[in-house]
């Protein structure tokens, strides 16, 4: 599996493999497991998904840090990758973490589909 380099590549690959809907379902499943009240509609446009996910992660970092950490644990985002990010700019950090979350969720969906 080639790990997508950015959000656009990830969404393009998911769409081509007809797995975009599964990706959104996986996000919803893990957010529910983390008790975070966010529900992404299955037909959400990729641009809207990116914005909503970014805003949600930003809010969690700013106001519910424990829930944020729990979400990263449930999704299984590699701690080392999160630690490598620059935490000085919270908006940029939220964007980068959002991509790490999507990338990990994509790996789950891709492997489940492949095997």
N, C-alpha and C positions, 0 to 999 in steps of 0.2 A: 504494500500500500504506500503510495506516494502521499506524504502529508502536505495538505494545501498550504501555500505560502501566505495567502491573505483571504479575507472574507469573500471577495468576488470569485476567486478560484474555487473555494469550498462550495459556495452556492451553485456555481456552474456545474461542478462535478455531481453534486447531489441531484440537481435537476436532470442532468443527462442520464443518470442511472435511475431516475424516477424514485428517488429516496428522500426528496425534500420534505414531503409530508411526514415521513418516518422520523426525520431529524427534529421537526417541530414536536412531534409526539413524545420523543425521548426527552426533549427539554422540559415539556410539561410534566412528564412523569417524575423527573429528578427534582424539579422545583416543588412539586407536591410532596415528595419524600422529605424535602428540607423545610416543609411548612412555610413556604413563601407563597403569598397570595398573588401569584402572577399566572395568567393563563394566556398563552399565545394561540390565537385562532389557527386552525389547521390550514386555512387558505391565506394566511398572512403573506404579504409581499416581502421578499427578502430585504428590501430597504427599510420597511417598517419593523421587521424582526430585529435588524441591526440596531435601530434607534431605541426600540423598546427594551431590548436586552441591555444596551449600554446604560440607559436611564435607570433600570432596575438595579444593576450592579453598582452604579454610582450612589444610589440611595442606600443600598445595603452597606457600602463602605463608610458612608457618612454617618448613618444613623443606627444601623443594626449590624455592627461588625461581627458579633458572635454568629448571627444567622448567615452572614457572608462566608465566614470560615466553614461553617457547617455545610453550606452549599458546595463549596470547593471540595470538601471531603467526600460528600455523597457523589458528586460527579466524577471524582477521582482525578482532578487536575493535578499534575505533578508539582509538588511543593517547590522543587528546585527551579522550575520555570517561573513560578510566581515570584520567588525571591530575586530572580535576575531582573525583574522589572523595576523601573525607576518610580518610586512612590512619591516624588516631590509634587507632581501635578496629578491630583486625584481624578480629573476628567480624563486625562490620557491613560492613567492607570486603569480606570474602569473600562476604557475602550480595549486596551490590551488584554485584560482579564476576560472580557466578553469574547474575544477571539479565541483565547485558550479554552474557554468553556465550550464554544461551538466546535472547536477542533477535536476536543475529547469526545463530545457527543457524536460527532461525525464518525470517529473511529469505532465507537460502539455500534452505530447503525450499519456502517460498512461491513464490519466483521460479521455481524449477525446475518446480514444479507448474503455475504460471500460463503459462509460456512454453515 
